[in-house]
Amino acid sequence: MIKTERLTKHYGTIHALTEVDLEVAPGEILGFLGPNGAGKSTTLRILSGYLPPTSGKASINGLDLMNESLAARRCTGYLPENFVAPSELRVSEYLRFRASLKGLRSKQVPAEVQRVAKHLGLEPRLRQPFSALSKGFRQRVGLADALLGDPPALLLDEPFSGLDPLQREEFRTILKNLATSGKAILFSSHVLPEVEEIAMRVQILHHGRSKAVGTLEDLQSHLHEKAKLCLRLSESGAQCEQVLTDAAKELDFSFTEQNDKSYLIELNDHSKRSELFQRLAASKLPVVEFRELRPDLDQLFRNLVEESPS
Amino acid sequence: MRAFVALWRREVFSMMVSPFAFVLLGVWFLLNGMLFVVALNTQQVMDDLRLLPPFLFGSGMLVWLLLPAFPPLLCIRLFAEEHRVGTLEPLLTAPIRDFAVVLAKYLAACVFFLLFWGGVLLLFLLLHWHGGDLDWARVLGGMTGAILTSFLFLATGLWASSWSSNLVLGAGGGAALNYLLLFVPALFELNEGALGAVARSMHLPNFLDRGFSAGLLDSYALVYMLGLSALFLFLTWMRLVSRRWVP
């Protein structure tokens, strides 16, 4: 659905993007991670048809962005970073204009605007000018714009930036629902928790190169990083230490006591998490919490840059 | 085509609700009214009212001072403002060709600028209703020439607007280019030889003074003005395309 092959973009001597491959299937959400200047926005701008690549291929829905740019753009909904609409237009006027710009017939336009407004909870704001909206609603207008014409592919550049926690949660729910309806979604971010929440796969960029792609678990395994688990009990006891010591030999992990009721477990093999869970459940220990401690982006990113091949 | 019409309508609408555009229109009406009164009070025009159109549209201050400045001011919002505010990216990622974007914006500016000329036409109508004996062939010819000149200056203004997100540079660059188009040929038109001939063939006020304002439809001037307008629209399109390669 969304695909690039050896995508490269140079600005003179600056190599913004070097041979990046990516693929997003229908119904999938791919999180595009990387620090500022990694090439995320450049990739999205190429895929949106705003910038041409220096070399390589980019396609949406099988349509090549260089040779069939207009047709590819019709299949794409794009939310740029820091989305802005003309301040003199009301939300409904702006969405009607964008629907017409995307080639919808004049008879279809009002119904289409109503559809996206209803979907994104924008109906009460339709008569307000864009300049009077909060950041959260501005982002919604941007997403509504991207959804006009029901394109199968969505490109969202830092869609969560500037949103408060409640708005982020709402936005995540909206994106999940869109993916469920079959849309291929590629979004960029530099905040791991957002990506973790909704992305089915993650692709990490650094200095314009793709450093890794896969689920977060895949990335951790790829880096040979130990799975860190937190175990908390309602009461302390020697029995717990004994159970953990026995299991540690078989399942290849180490553990340290944080305090008398909680332990940090470092598991060498990620695939043995469920086995450990079953062992703890069978032992009838008074477990109140058993959860995986996820690596933060800084750590994961640092490891990828230092350890993974480019 | 639907996308083109949608963009054209939006641009016209944006100008219609823009306070800046109406301030421009007001200043234009005020200055033109003053020039009109000054022209009416000159001895030549008082002696023969048929000389009013060449005086106003040909050698008068309307063309030399006002006309080069106003179209670029109207054009600054078309690209420079969009670039500054950040609305250009959503526009250029919509399924519409770059040249259609240029043409829609240009035609919207042309349509809005007809309002400017409507005010000037109204002055002639008022004079006519007060018993002024006007030569309408000269009036309408002069206005046609001036409208074509303003369309040319809108094309140069659009081109200048596409170069920068700085509004002052966009408007100032366009106005400077228009003054160059007027004054450079004027500087050399008295030269003998090829340079003088080239300068005379590019001298806009001459076309307006001796052709359009005399009630004549000068086909060379028509082709020159439309051709030059097309050239600047093409350059604007090229600028838009090149911006995608070198932002």
Chai-1 contact restraints between the chains, C-beta under 6 A:
chainA,res_idxA,chainB,res_idxB,connection_type,confidence,min_distance_angstrom,max_distance_angstrom,comment,restraint_id
A,S48,B,T93,contact,1.0,0.0,6.0,A-B,restraint_1
A,G49,B,T93,contact,1.0,0.0,6.0,A-B,restraint_2
A,Y50,B,E89,contact,1.0,0.0,6.0,A-B,restraint_3
A,Y50,B,L92,contact,1.0,0.0,6.0,A-B,restraint_4
A,Y50,B,T93,contact,1.0,0.0,6.0,A-B,restraint_5
A,L51,B,R244,contact,1.0,0.0,6.0,A-B,restraint_6
A,P52,B,R244,contact,1.0,0.0,6.0,A-B,restraint_7
A,L70,B,P95,contact,1.0,0.0,6.0,A-B,restraint_8
A,R73,B,P95,contact,1.0,0.0,6.0,A-B,restraint_9
A,R74,B,P95,contact,1.0,0.0,6.0,A-B,restraint_10
A,Y78,B,T93,contact,1.0,0.0,6.0,A-B,restraint_11
A,P80,B,E89,contact,1.0,0.0,6.0,A-B,restraint_12
A,V84,B,V85,contact,1.0,0.0,6.0,A-B,restraint_13
A,V84,B,G86,contact,1.0,0.0,6.0,A-B,restraint_14
A,V84,B,T87,contact,1.0,0.0,6.0,A-B,restraint_15
A,P86,B,T87,contact,1.0,0.0,6.0,A-B,restraint_16
A,E88,B,S14,contact,1.0,0.0,6.0,A-B,restraint_17
A,E88,B,V17,contact,1.0,0.0,6.0,A-B,restraint_18
A,F97,B,A6,contact,1.0,0.0,6.0,A-B,restraint_19
A,F97,B,R10,contact,1.0,0.0,6.0,A-B,restraint_20
A,S100,B,R2,contact,1.0,0.0,6.0,A-B,restraint_21
A,S100,B,A6,contact,1.0,0.0,6.0,A-B,restraint_22
A,L101,B,A3,contact,1.0,0.0,6.0,A-B,restraint_23
A,L101,B,A6,contact,1.0,0.0,6.0,A-B,restraint_24
A,L101,B,A94,contact,1.0,0.0,6.0,A-B,restraint_25
A,K102,B,P95,contact,1.0,0.0,6.0,A-B,restraint_26
A,G103,B,R2,contact,1.0,0.0,6.0,A-B,restraint_27
A,G103,B,A3,contact,1.0,0.0,6.0,A-B,restraint_28
